[in-house]
Amino acid sequence: MFANGYLNIIVSSAAVYIFIIIAIRLFGKKELSQLSVMDLVFMLLLSNAVQNAMVGPDSTLQGGLIAALTLFILNYFFKYLIYRFQWFTDIIEGEPVILISEGRIHEKNLRKEHIPINELLEAVREHGLGDVNEVNLAMLEVDGNISILSNDYKNRTVRAMASLKNKRRKKRIA
């Protein structure tokens, strides 16, 4: 009976952990990026809502520690699987999504990821660019953030690569 109660906590905690990973995956990457006030309230209420589902009537220190330990172990195990297997990474984290390429907005991807155009334009400005035409590549990363590479960055990279090739060529000649 004593161990059975703790086994219930372990199984319930694991089920809640897996459910939340699946729910975040289904509801999109944006849920992982910078938290707004609404997102913070949601996360606090969610954690409170699932607490009883994990520990049930056991509100003891041991019950809470077993639930926390279960979550730590599952998290470590999932991180290991993500590190070890690309297919598992693709299932859990998904893949980055192109939002802008060479100044062209991919509206289909914006709709798919539920990103309003003004949010994308805000991200462009946050990266110090005044116009979408200055963007070489904008990606919605797997962590929910939008990363942006400017045309200037692309040009500097191309020049740096050409310079490196020239240095190598000069060393071979010498």
Summary of the structure (lengths in Angstrom):
residues: 174
radius of gyration: 23.0
end to end distance: 80.6
largest distance: 80.6
contacts: 433
relative contact order: 0.11
helix: 71%
strand: 10%
